[in-house]
């Protein structure tokens, strides 16, 4: 699991770690606190960053 900060409500949420074959990449995810959508950006090393849909 990775922890990211929701770009909408700024709560820290745990998200599943991506599979190695999915790195780098992007996935859609809904915040577990506010239910707003965000995009998870995964780099080559598996680091995950959350961005809002408007970013």
Secondary structure, 3 states (H helix, E strand, C coil): CEEEECCCCCCEEEECCCCHHHCCEEEEEECCCCCCEEEEEECCCCCEEEEECCC
